[in-house]
Amino acid sequence: MLASIVFLILIAILFLSGCGHPKQARVNVPPPPPPASTPEPPAPQPAANVPAAKENTAPQPKEKEEEKEEAGTDADLAEPKIPASAKPIATETGLASWYGPPYHNRRGSNGEVYNMHAMTAAHRTYPLGSIVRVTNVKTGQHALVRITDRGPFIPGRVLDLSLAAARKVDVWQPGVAEVKVELMQSASPDSPGKWAVQIGGFPHGPAANKLADHLKRRYQTARVLCFASPAGDWWIRVRVLDDEHDRAQKLAAETETPEGAVFLVRLD
């Protein structure tokens, strides 16, 4: 009897022990599938050896034509030539200046378009087309130039050089220099020439017009022209009857102006 009770107690203890610590059920979880195979990236191909394009700095044909037109041909820019035996016809000494913009590419007194890169000059009386030799008195530098325009109309100055000629005789940097001017070849040595009177310059148009009106009333046979120069000042040109020298000289001697100066100029 006692043995049976002990046996039952042991069975009860075992039963309670099993209920207090339940065992977790094993779950058979299958392993995850292997990762999907990703294709390997293609091996980089060597870059094509293409040379870099060179920058085209050469001027285009149109630009070359514009440069040629601006500078002129070699013949246009060359220093004029005279025979080696040529002797001066006339000589004078005075101040020379030079002119460029705004006269560059404008028509000069001889009808040609002025090119400051050509060996030319302006003189008040030498026939247009004449050739003169200009010498810098201080440095001795000299050059031959062709007279294509009229001027300078400033007292004391005898010659207005182009930029190229001013560089050749060392007048460009100082602006004004004393020079000797020798007329080596006259364009019309046997012609009496056509003459006019140039008056100015005036800083304002009304003063020039007032004097021009006075001259028209006084010299009714003369043609009086009042015009603005490219530099902005105003000028008067008086052409006497037949452009005769003595008439022009008489008119110049009788004319006074409070501004500017009066010059006798040769038209041809």
LOZAGU-275391 format. One record per atom (N, C-alpha, C): residue in one letter; x, y, z. Coordinates in steps of 0.2 Angstrom, whole numbers, plus 5000, padded with zeros to 4 digits. Layout:
BEGIN
aXYZ;...
***
This chain:
BEGIN
m500449945000;m500050005000;m500450065000;l500950075004;l501350125005;l501850134999;a501950074996;a502350074990;a501950104984;s501350084984;s500950114978;s500850184979;i500750214985;i500750284986;i501350324984;v501950294985;v502550324983;v502650324976;f502450274973;f502450264966;f502050314962;l501450324965;l500950374962;l501250444963;i501550464969;i501850524970;i502350544965;l502850494963;l503350504959;l503050514952;i502550474950;i502250494943;i501950564943;a501650584948;a501350654948;a501950704948;i502450694951;i503050744951;i503350744944;l503350684941;l503650684934;l503150724929;f502550714930;f502050744926;f502050814927;l502050844933;l502150914934;l502750944931;s503250904932;s503950934929;s503850944921;g503550904918;g503450904911;g503050964909;c502550974913;c502051034911;c502351094913;g502851104917;g503151174919;g503651194914;h503951144910;h504551164905;h504351134899;p503851164895;p503651134889;p504251144884;k504351094880;k504851094875;k504551134869;q505051174866;q504851214860;q504851164854;a504351164850;a504351124844;a504851144839;r505251104836;r505751114831;r505351134824;v505551184821;v505251204814;v505751194809;n505651154805;n506051134799;n506051184794;v506451244795;v506351294790;v506951284784;p506651274778;p507151264773;p507651324772;p508251304770;p508751364769;p508551404763;p508751474764;p508551524758;p508851504752;p508451514746;p508751504740;p509351544738;p509851514734;p510451554733;p510251614729;p510651664730;p510551734727;p510551724719;a510151764716;a510151764709;a510851784706;s511051754701;s511751764699;s511651834694;t512051884696;t512051944692;t512551944687;p512451964681;p512951954676;p513552004677;e514151984676;e514752024677;e514652084672;p514852144674;p514852204670;p515452194664;p515252214658;p515752204653;p516352244654;a516952214652;a517552244653;a517552304649;p517852354652;p517852424649;p518252414642;q518052444637;q518352444631;q518852504630;p519452494627;p519852554627;p519552614623;a519652674625;a519352734622;a519752744615;a519352764610;a519652774603;a520052834604;n520652824601;n521152874601;n521052924595;v520552974597;v520353024592;v520753094594;p521153114590;p521553184592;p521053234593;a521253284598;a520753334599;a520853384593;a520253414592;a520253464586;a520653524588;k521053554584;k521453614585;k520953674584;e521053724588;e520653784588;e520953824581;n520453844577;n520553874571;n520653954573;t521253974573;t521354044575;t521454084568;a521554054563;a521654094557;a521054134555;p521154194552;p520554234550;p520254194544;q519554204544;q519254174538;q519354224532;p519154194526;p519254234520;p519054304520;k518354314523;k518054374523;k518554424527;e518754394533;e519154444537;e519854464534;k520154414530;k520754434526;k520554484521;e520054484518;e519854534513;e519754604516;e519454604522;e519354664526;e520054694528;e520554654530;e521154674532;e521554704526;k521454664520;k521854694514;k521554754512;e520854764513;e520554834511;e520754884516;e520854864522;e521054914527;e521754944526;a522154894525;a522854914525;a523054934518;g522754904512;g522954924506;g523454874503;t523654874497;t524154834494;t524854864495;d525354824493;d525954844494;d526154904490;a525854904484;a526054954479;a525755024482;d525155014485;d524855074488;d525255104494;l525555064498;l525855084504;l526555094503;a526855084497;a527555094496;a527755164496;e528355174498;e528655244497;e528755264490;p528555324487;p528555344480;p529355344478;k529455334472;k530155334470;k530255394465;i530855424465;i531055474460;i531755454457;p531855484452;p532555474449;p533155494453;a533655454453;a534255474458;a534555544456;s534455564450;s534655634449;s534255694450;a533655674453;a533155724455;a533455784460;k533355844458;k533555894462;k532955934465;p532955964471;p532355994474;p532156054470;i531556064469;i531256124465;i531156174470;a530956164476;a530756214481;a530956184488;t531156224493;t531256204499;t530956244505;e530656214510;e530456254515;e530556224522;t530556254527;t530656224534;t530156254539;g529856204542;g529356224547;g529156164551;l528556164554;l528356114559;l527856064555;a527955994556;a527555944553;a527155914558;s526555894557;s526155854561;s525955794558;w525455754561;w525255694557;w524455694558;y524155654554;y523355644555;y523155574553;g522755554557;g522455484556;g521755484557;p521455444561;p520755454563;p520555524565;p520055554564;p519455524560;p519455534553;y520055554550;y520155564543;y520255504539;h520455444542;h520655384539;h519955354535;n520055334529;n519555304525;n519055364523;r519255424523;r518855474521;r519155504514;r518755534510;r519055554504;r519455624505;g520055624502;g520455684502;g520355734496;s520755784496;s520655834491;s520855814484;n521255754483;n521355734477;n520855684474;g520355674478;g519755624476;g519855554479;e520455534481;e520655474483;e520455464491;v520255404493;v520155384500;v520755384503;y520755424509;y521455434512;y521555374516;n522155344516;n522355284519;n522955304524;m522855304530;m523455334535;m524055284535;h523955224532;h524555174531;h524955184525;a524755234521;a525155244515;a525655304516;m526155314512;m526655364512;m526355424509;t525955464512;t525655524509;t525655584514;a525455644512;a525555704516;a525055754513;a524855804517;a524455854515;a524855924515;h524855964510;h525156024510;h524656074507;r524756134509;r524256194507;r524356214499;t524956214497;t525056244490;t525356194485;y525756144487;y526056104482;y525556064478;p525656064471;p525156024467;p524955954470;l524355934470;l524155864472;l524455814467;g524755764470;g525155714466;g525855734466;s526155784469;s526855804469;s527155754474;i527855744473;i528255704478;i528655754482;v528655744488;v529155784492;v529555744497;r530155764498;r530555734503;r530555774509;v530355734515;v530355774521;v530855744526;t531255784529;t531755764534;t531655794540;n531755754545;n531655774552;n532355814554;v532255874556;v532855914557;v533255894563;k532955864568;k533255844574;k533655774573;t533255724570;t533555664570;t533855644563;g533755684558;g533955664551;g533555614547;q533055584550;q532655534547;q532255564541;h532255534536;h531855564530;h531455514526;a531055534522;a530655494518;a530355534512;l530155494507;l529755524501;l529055514502;v528655564501;v527855554502;v527555594496;r526955574495;r526555604489;r526055644492;i525955704489;i525455754491;i524755734489;t524355714493;t523655694491;t523055734495;d523255784499;d522755824503;d522955894504;r522555934507;r522656004508;r522756014516;g523156054518;g523256064525;g524056064527;p524256074533;p523856084539;p523656164539;f523056174542;f522856244542;f522956274549;i523556264552;i523756294558;i524356334557;p524356394559;p524956434558;p525556404561;g526156404556;g526756384558;g526856314556;r526356274554;r526456204551;r526456204544;v526856164541;v526956164534;v526756094531;l526656044535;l526555984532;l526155934537;d525655904534;d525255854538;d525455784536;l525755744539;l525955674537;l525455624539;s525455574535;s525055514536;s525455474542;l525055434545;l525355394551;l525955354549;a525955324543;a526555284541;a527155334540;a527055394537;a527555434535;a527855464542;a527355484547;a527555504553;a528055454557;r527855394556;r528255344560;r528955344556;k528955344550;k529655344546;k530055404548;v529855464549;v530255514550;v530255534558;d529955494562;d530055504569;d529655564571;v529055574568;v528555634570;v527955604574;w527855534574;w527255504577;w527255514584;q527755494588;q527755504595;q527755574598;p528155614595;p528155684598;p527555724595;g527255704590;g526655734587;g526755794583;v527255834584;v527455884580;v528255894580;a528555904574;a529255904574;a529455954569;e530055984569;e530256034564;e530555984558;v530356004552;v530555964546;v530856014541;k531155984536;k531356014530;k530955984524;v530556024521;v530155994515;v530456014509;e530655964504;e530955984498;e530455954492;l530255994488;l529755974482;l530255944477;m530255884477;m530655844472;m530355834465;q529655824465;q529355814458;q528655844459;s528555894454;s527955934454;s527455894449;a526855884451;a526355854447;a526155894441;s526155964441;s526056004435;s526456064435;p527056054433;p527556104434;p527456164429;d527056154423;d526956204419;d526256234419;s525856214424;s525156234425;s525156294430;p524756344428;p524656404433;p524356384439;g523956324439;g523556304445;g522956334446;k522556304450;k521856334453;k521956344460;w521756404462;w521856424469;w521256444472;a521256434479;a520656454483;a520856484490;v520456514494;v520556534500;v520256494506;q520656464510;q520356424516;q520356464522;i519856464526;i519756504532;i519556464538;g519856464543;g519656424549;g520156404553;g520056354558;g519456324559;g519056364565;f518356354564;f517956384569;f517656334573;p517656344580;p517356294584;p516656284584;h516256334581;h515556324581;h515356344574;g514756314571;g514556324565;g514256404564;p513856424569;p513656494568;p514156544566;a514756544569;a515256594568;a515456584560;a515556524558;a515756514551;a515256534546;n514656524548;n514156544543;n514056614543;k514156654548;k514156724548;k514656754544;l515256734544;l515856754540;l515656734533;a515456674532;a515256654525;a514756694521;d514256714525;d513756754522;d514056824520;h514456854525;h514756914523;h515256914517;l515556854516;l515956854510;l515556844504;k515056814504;k514556804499;k514356874496;r514156914501;r513856984499;r514457024496;r515057014499;r515657054497;r515857034490;y515956974489;y516256944483;y515756904480;q515356934476;q514756904473;q514956854467;t515556864464;t515756814459;t516056754462;a516256754469;a516556694472;a516056644474;r516256584475;r515856534477;r516156514484;v515656524489;v515856514496;v515556454499;l515956414502;l515756344505;l515856344512;c515356334516;c515556324523;c515356254525;f515856214528;f515856144529;f516156124536;a515856064539;a516156044545;a516655994543;s517255994547;s517755944545;s517655884549;p517955824548;p517855764552;p518055774559;a518555824560;a518755834567;a518255864572;g517755894568;g517155924572;g517156004572;d517756034569;d517756104568;d517456124561;w517356194560;w517056214554;w517556254550;w517456254543;w517956284539;w517556324533;i517856374530;i517556404525;i518056404519;r517856384513;r518256384507;r517956434502;v518356484499;v518156534495;v518556524488;r518156504483;r518356494476;r518256564472;v518756594470;v518656654467;v518556644459;l518356694455;l518256684448;l518856654445;d518656594441;d519156564437;d519756524441;d519656524448;d520156504453;d520856534452;e520856594450;e521456624448;e521856644454;h522556634454;h522956644459;h522956714462;d523056764458;d523056834460;d522456854464;r521856834461;r521156854464;r521156824471;a521356754471;a521356724478;a521756754483;q522356774481;q522856804485;q522656874488;k522256914483;k522056974485;k521456964490;l521056914489;l520456904494;l520756884501;a521256844501;a521556814507;a521856874511;a522156924507;a522456984510;a521957024513;e521357034510;e520857074513;e520357044518;t520456984520;t520056944524;t520356944531;e519956954536;e520156954543;e519656914547;t519856864551;t519356824555;t519656824563;p519156834567;p519356834574;p519556764577;e519356714573;e519556644575;e519856614569;g520356564570;g520656534565;g521156574561;a521256554555;a521756594551;a521556584543;v521856624539;v521656624532;v522256604528;f522156554524;f522656524520;f522556524513;l523056524509;l522956514501;l523156444500;v522656414496;v522756344495;v522656324487;r523056274485;r523056254478;r522556204478;l522056204473;l521556154472;l521756094468;d522256104463;d522456044459;d523056014461;
***
